[in-house]
Amino acid sequence: MNNADLTLLNMNLLYVRYLEAIDRELHVPLGCLYLTKAIEDAGFTVDFRDYQLNDFAEPFTVGNIVDFLHDPAKVIGFSVMANLLPFALKAMKAVKERYPDRFIVLGGVGAKAVEEKIMSRFPWVDCIAVGEGERTGPELIRTLKAGGDLREVPGLVVRDRSGGLTRTPERARIRDLDSIPFPAFHKIDLSRYQGYGLMSTRGCPYPCTFCSVAPIWNHDSTFRSVENIIAEMKILHEKAGVRMFLFQDEFFVCNKQKIMAFCQKLRQTGLSILWKAFGRVDLTDIEMMEAMADAGCVELRFGIESGSDRLLKEIKKGFSAEQAISRVTEAVKIFPRVDAFYMWGFPFETLEDFNQTVFQMVMLRMIGARILPSMLCLLPQTELFRENRDRYPLDFSATLFPEYMITGHEISHLSHFQISPEHRPIYDFIQTNPDIFPGFFHMDLKNNVLPKLKILKKFGFYPEDKVGEGTDSCGAHSPRITAAPGLATRVVEGTAG
């Protein structure tokens, strides 16, 4: 009998299936480990299980999830992002059927903006945690153990005895991120992972209409101190020999003064480490980038999104195409690698806008930047989806998915996907619930997405089934470019048979 107070399952996987190989990435599950540490510090016990480490030949069957969760605690928490939310909901149902007395909590960012819809449609979900978990998690466990009323716990969507839904008051944000203990690294074998991420901030203040991350934090930013960030890097370097770090937050470059101080203090430690980060073209300059490179930054990533000033204004990026060209031109002279991310498939993007973007992508590729285009992902919390969902047709394609929504069920042929018969039911489930899973859909596939994809293929940004030298793309259309931009390591396994 499992005597832990919580079984916490990480279901955030990076898994791309090809005809002859499987592309996997094992990344330290920071969110779950932060939550685990907070619950343990509150005096409770956590049975943490990372589904990244499963050894099933076929991970995406609900039976294997049930087996992986053998003998769980009385409370089971699922942490999941939007791409695996459909599979997670199916798995949660199977777990509930096997263990009907367990209390199932859905956490992570996958349910953002559709919490009530999930709870009303899928009765096996007992509760959804909303927002930061370091305060909510311990209070949730404490209330359940005491037989209390979860409607008094901020930061939840819960079901009462009559079946009605209650969204409890929003929990106040944690303003001092230094007050949060480091993740519970003692719960995992760090040597088994290839990717080591860091979060220097929570939240981004910029109003980009397509962004699914900033709305999670209500466009409100909180920060860690330079000393706190470096202390965590030092621990991971000394305990696990980590030499390469990725700052996963989009707002790492929040202001020049902080970045310059970080670089100076990091150099002073003498740590032999390298790192990668995201930056905004309007918040960086040559002096800052040179300081970053001198402190071990080997890769700077810019979210440019479009080469059209009209479109940049429409999606509220806050800078011009000229600024983007200027900054990337400077950056490629300073860093070993510079990534330029582009978003395409905006339904209000004219072909003139799009051609300006392609021209800029070609130009920046020629000067040495790595160009990473990705299809627009229509997550429900984004302003773009809310404002346009009734203006354009929402289309599903069984052969074309946005890169951020690759699940691992589909087989990639580089230029298109194939859904195997055994996984067809998960896509039927998705199509039955487009308002919950809009990220798998496109706005106006025929007139908007497909013509632009044809142009991108012409210029080599999306390869056909045979990958050519120097081809760049973002995600499932290239076997050597990560399926989730922002993660930087790669492990390729041959499949049996």
Secondary structure, DSSP 4 states (H G I P E B T S, - for coil): ----SEEEEE---EEEEESSEEEEE-B--HHHHHHHHHHHHTT--EEEEEGGG---SS--SHHHHHHHT-S--SEEEEE--GGGHHHHHHHHHHHHHH-TTSEEEEESSTTTT-HHHHHHH-TT--EEE-S-HHHHHHHHHHHHHHT--GGGSSSEEEE-TTS-EEEPPPPPP-SBGGGSPPP-GGGS-GGG-SB-EE-SEE------TT-SSGGGGTT--EE--HHHHHHHHHHHHHHH---EEEE--TTS---HHHHHHHHHHHHHHT---EEEEEE-TTT--HHHHHHHHHTTEEEEEEEEE-S-HHHHHHTT--S-HHHHHHHHHHHTTTSSEEEEEEEE--TT--HHHHHHHHHHHHHHHHTTPEEEEEE----TTSHHHHHHTTTS-EEE-TT---GGG--SSSEE-SSSEE--GGGHHHHHHHHH-TTT-GGGEEESIIIIIHHHHHHHHHTTSS--SSPPTT---SSTT-TTS-SSTT----EEEEPP-
